[in-house]
Amino acid sequence: MARAMKTDEHGVHDLGGRQGFGAVRRDGEEKNFHRRWEASVFAMASVGQVTSAWNNVDRFRHAVERIDPDAYLKHGYYGRWLGGIETLLVEAGVISQEELNQRCLELGAPQENSVAARPKLKADPMAAVSRPWSKRPEQQSPNFKLWDTVVANAGNGLGHTRLPRYVWGKEGVIAAVHGAWVFPDTNAHGLGECPQVLYTVCFKSTELFADCEQQTSIHLDLFEPYLQGVEHE
């Protein structure tokens, strides 16, 4: 069944640029929910943000990233949400891992199946939320301006981040400056909002993907700590 998570492992969630998962198939009807239980999970996630289990979207996203890797790939969008909710409820002491496992067995889940939840042995602290939105006043001037060349840092794979692996070490150009926003990398772990300047960075497709045959531009919103300036001679 479920296993506790001892460290912040880099999860299977960072799928950008990876191959072998087949085509992305669109549902022509674009339904909000395909099954009734998905709507229930959506409601649970909405209510959870005003409880003691979690209080910001970054903490919730990090919980979803930490669920069992096999479940992440097989359980679908709202199945991943459910795994994240279960993880946070166990970490908050609302339910126990044993209660969660037992309930799954009562509902007919095979013994060998893994519950998606992977709670930490010691939960992150719960920081107070000052405002429900993420835009914040700038505390310092941006280090970069429009059309500056930057390179994305290589992440360490630890904890929550909005820096995808496929841009690590890649060069791009600042296309927009958006001011200061709550920094997910600290906010997800209860370490404070630590507002950082957010930029839109434009990358060439051939810079990101060596086997890309068609030249196009890919824009990503990236925080200042993710970037380093580049000076060309």
N, C-alpha and C positions, 0 to 999 in steps of 0.2 A: 504494500500500500504506500502511502505517502512517506517521504523521508524528510528529515529536517535539513535545512541548508546551513552549512557551517561558515561559508564565506560568500562574498559577492562574486560569483562566477560570471564570466562573460557568457551570456545566454544565446540560445538559438534564434532569438528574435531579430537579430541584426542580419536580415536577409538581402538587403540591397546589393545588387550586382552579382549575387550568387546564381549559379546555373543549375539546371537539372530538376527544376520544380514544375516544368511545363508551362503552357500558356495561361495567362490570366483570363478567365472566362467571366463574362459579364452576364448578369441576369437581366433580360430585356425588361422585366416588370419593375426592377429596382425596388423591391419591397423593403420596408424598414425591418420587418421581422418575418422570418420564414416559418417559425414555430412559436407556439404560445409561450414556451419556457424562456425564449429569448427576450420577450417583453418583460418577463418577471426579473430576469437578470439585469436588464437596463434600469428597472425601478429600484432594485437592490443597490446598484452602483450609485444612483442619484441620492438615495436616502443615506447611504454610507458616508458621504462626504460631510454630513452634519452630525455624525456620531463620533464616539471616542475611538473608533477603529481606524479611521484615516480622515484627513481634513484638507488634502490638496491633490490635484490631478497628477502631480509628479510622483507622489508616494504610491498612488494607484497604478500608474504606468510601470513603476519599478516592480511592483508586486506581480503584475501580469508577465513581465519579462522573466521573472524568477520561477515560473511554474515548471513542472516537469517537461523536459524538452520534447518527449514523445507526444505528450498531451498538447503541447503548443502547436505542433504540426498537424494533429489529427482532430482536435476538438472544435475547430472553427472559431469565428470571431467572438461570439458571445460565450462560447465554451472557455476561451482564454480569459475573458472577463470574469467568469464564474470562478476559475482557478485563482485569479488574483484576489477576488473577494474572500474566498476561503482562506487564503494565505494570511490576509490582513486580520480576519476575525480570530484566527488562531493566535497570531502574534499579540492581539489586543486582549486576549484572555476571555473573549466572548464565548467561544467554544473551544474544546480541546481537540487535539489531533485524533485521539482515540474515538471521541464522539463522532467526528467527521467520517472516519473509516467505518465505524459500525453502522452509521446511517446508510452509507453507500452499499454495504453488504445487505442491509435490510431491504433496500430497493432493488436488489437483484444483481448488483455488480459482481463479476467474478473475482475470486480472492486474489488472482494473479494480476488484476488490473491495478494500475497506479492511480491514486487520487492526484489530481493536478497540483494541489497545494504543496508548496515547499517553504514553510515558515523558517525564519532565522531562529537560531537558538537563543539569541538576545535581540529583541526588536530595537529598531532605531528610535531615538527620542521623538516625541510629538511636539513640534514647534507650534506656537500660536500663529493664527492667520490674521493678518491685519486688515486685508481687503480681499474681496472675492475675485477681483480681476488681477491681471499679471503685469500691467504697465506700471512703471514706477518713475519718480523724478530722477533725472540724471545727477549722480553724485560727482562725476568727473567728466571731462571732455573725452570724446571718442579718440582712440589712438589711430584710427584709420579714416580716410575720407574717400569720396567717390573716385573710382578708377585706380585706387591703390592696388598693387599686386600683393597677394597674400598666399601663404601656404597653410593648409590645415595640419594641425599637430597630429602625431600618432597617439591614439588613446592607449590606456593601460588595461582596458577590459574590466576594470573594477568599478562596481557601483553603477548608478544610473547616469546616462548621458544622452544628449541629443546629437552627438557627433557620430554619424554613421561610419562604419569601417571602410567603405569603399572610397571615402575622400581622404583618408589618412595619408599625409605626405603629398597631397595633390595641390597644384597651383591654380589659383583663380583670381578674379578681379572683383573688387567691391562694387556692387551695382546699386545698393541702397543702404541708408543708415536709418534705423528705426528707433533710436533712443534706448533707454534702459528698461529691462524686463526682469522679472523674477528668474533666477538662475536655477534650472531644474537639477543640476548636478549636486547642489547642496540642499535644495528644498525637499527633494525626495527622501533625504536621510535625516530630516529634522535638524539640520545644521544652519538654518536661517535662509532668508530669501536672497541675500547677497546680490542685489541687482547688478546686471551686466549689460553692456551695450550689445544690441542685436543687429546683425548685418545680413543683407542678402548678398550672397557671393555667387558669381557666375563662373561656371566651369565649362570648358570645352569637353564634349563627349569623348573625344579621342584622348584627352588627358586622363579621364577616369577609367575608360575601358579600352585597353590596347587593341582589342579585336573589333572595335566599332568601325563599321565601314562608312557610315553616314555622319557627316559633321553637323552637329547641332549644339545648342547650349542647354545646360542644366543649372537651374538656380536653386540654391539651398539657403535657408535662414540659419545662420550660425552665430554663436555668442563669441565675444571678443577673446575670452581665455582659450578658445579653440584655435586661434589664428596667430600667425607670426608674419611680420612684414618681410617683403622680398625687395631687394634693390638690384636692378639690372644695370649692368655697365653700358 
